[in-house]
Each structure stands twice: as C-alpha cells, then as structure tokens.
Amino acid sequence: MGRGKIAIERIDNTTNRQVTFSKRRGGLMKKARELAILCDADLALIVFSSTGRLYDFTSSSGMEAILERYQENPEL
C-alpha cells in the first residue's frame, strides 16, 4: 500500500515540525548530490532552518564560484 497524500501546510507541533524538517532536508540534500553527479551540474543549495541555522551543499566547483556566476548572469 502506498502512502496517503498530506496537506501542504505549516505543522503546528514544534517537535513534529523539526523532525519533518530534518528528514526532508536530508532528502533534499541527497537529491541535490544526485543531480550534481548524474548530470554534471554545478549546484549550490542554501537552507536556513526556522532557528536560523545554515545548511548548504555545493558541487565540486564551490559555493563562491557558483554565486559569482549567478551574480554575473545577465538574464536575472
């Protein structure tokens, strides 16, 4: 049996919200890593938690190099 659909809305319970954040953050980081490896993509992912803690992922070229390329992109 598959999982049921969940409503996409803020989780009121703080403990449940933190657990969900941790699990989904891990999944997001895993997908970012897979995308960078499989597609040879330069990738920078920045996530701030509700407490202000920073989580980041960058592919092999590094965060500064990717952010510089982003800022220099004329199509912004």
CORHU-V847841 format. One record per residue. N is the residue number from 0. SS is DSSP state (H for helix, E for strand, - for the rest). PHI is phi in degrees with one decimal (NA if undefined). OMEGA is omega in radians with two decimals (* if undefined). Layout:
n: {N/N}
ss: {SS/SS}
phi: {PHI/PHI}
omega: {OMEGA/OMEGA}
This chain:
n: {0/1/2/3/4/5/6/7/8/9/10/11/12/13/14/15/16/17/18/19/20/21/22/23/24/25/26/27/28/29/30/31/32/33/34/35/36/37/38/39/40/41/42/43/44/45/46/47/48/49/50/51/52/53/54/55/56/57/58/59/60/61/62/63/64/65/66/67/68/69/70/71/72/73/74/75}
ss: {-/-/-/-/-/-/-/-/-/-/-/-/-/H/H/H/H/H/H/H/H/H/H/H/H/H/H/H/H/H/H/H/H/H/H/H/H/H/H/-/-/-/-/E/E/E/E/E/-/-/-/-/-/E/E/E/E/E/-/-/-/-/H/H/H/H/H/H/H/H/H/H/-/-/-/-}
phi: {NA/-83.5/-79.1/-81.2/-74.7/-113.7/-76.6/-87.8/-150.6/-60.8/-87.1/-74.0/-72.1/-62.0/-65.0/-62.9/-64.4/-67.1/-63.5/-63.3/-59.4/-61.5/-66.3/-70.8/-62.2/-60.7/-65.4/-65.8/-63.7/-63.5/-64.6/-63.2/-61.3/-63.1/-62.2/-63.4/-75.6/-67.2/-106.0/51.0/-98.1/-82.6/-136.2/-133.8/-124.4/-124.8/-131.9/-110.0/-77.2/-66.6/-89.4/93.5/-74.6/-96.0/-127.9/-142.2/-142.3/-134.7/-77.5/-60.8/-78.7/96.1/-63.1/-61.5/-63.7/-68.6/-65.4/-62.7/-61.7/-64.6/-69.5/-84.9/-68.8/-73.1/-91.4/-71.8}
omega: {3.13/3.11/3.10/3.11/3.08/3.07/3.12/3.11/-3.10/3.11/-3.06/-3.11/-3.06/-3.13/3.12/3.14/-3.14/3.11/3.12/3.11/-3.11/-3.13/-3.12/3.07/3.11/3.11/3.13/3.11/3.13/3.12/3.11/3.12/3.13/3.13/3.14/-3.11/-3.04/-3.04/-3.12/-3.10/2.97/-2.99/3.02/3.14/3.14/3.14/3.02/3.09/3.14/3.09/3.11/3.13/-3.09/3.00/-3.13/3.06/3.02/3.05/-2.95/-3.05/3.06/-3.06/-3.09/-3.13/-3.13/3.12/3.07/3.11/3.13/-3.12/-3.13/-3.11/-3.11/-3.07/-3.12/*}
